[in-house]
Amino acid sequence: MLQNHMDAVIGAIASLAGVVIGFFLQLFSNHLSNQKKIKDEFAATKNAIDATTIFNNLFPVLHDLKHFFVRNPKFLKRGSNMAFFNKWLMEPLVEESFTGIGYWTQDKVNEMLNDLAKTETA
């Protein structure tokens, strides 16, 4: 009879352990999935800037990257990201999504794209 009770207790503990392990595995899986989505969003935003061929349209896509960093501040812990943020995204024209007429030169665009290429995921 004691053996039956021990078997029941061991079975209950094993079941509870399985539920707890499953719960934490699901949390971890969700975390990894969320991290992948954030990294994919970062890459897509960088690609949108890189693919912008009309210089006057750069401020609106830079605006998107600025708000990505604001929503995901851990990315600013990387020095290259913070440097890009301070140099290119704190420009007041970014907030206004100014068309950039006369602001962008080929050299300035090349410098910005070079700095953008140095940014990295958190």
Protein Blocks (a to p, Z undefined) as FASTA:
>chain_A
ZZmmmmmmmmmmmmmmmmmmmmmmmmmmmmmmmmmmmmmmmmmmmmmmmmpmblklmmmm
mmmmmmmmmmmmmlmmpmklmmmmmmmmmpmklmnopghiokacfklmmmmmmmmmmpcc
ZZ
